[in-house]
Amino acid sequence: MIDVRSELARELGADCDESGNIRVDDHVHTSVPGLYAAGDVVSGLNQIAVATGQAAIAATAIHNSL
């Protein structure tokens, strides 16, 4: 089992599932305004290609919010 490192997000008040994964929407927004999550800390496939895609989505969402 992978130890999900989401302590900071939890301390900031982000919603997490029962496995400790951070819950995000389709644009990788968390329940905390301005906090995005991608990769192994969100649920789904823990693969580099998936994490890279999520990072690109997060970067676009952050850029669009500026």
Secondary structure as UniProt FT lines:
FT   HELIX           7..11
FT   TURN            12..13
FT   TURN            18..19
FT   TURN            26..27
FT   TURN            33..34
FT   HELIX           39..41
FT   HELIX           48..65
//
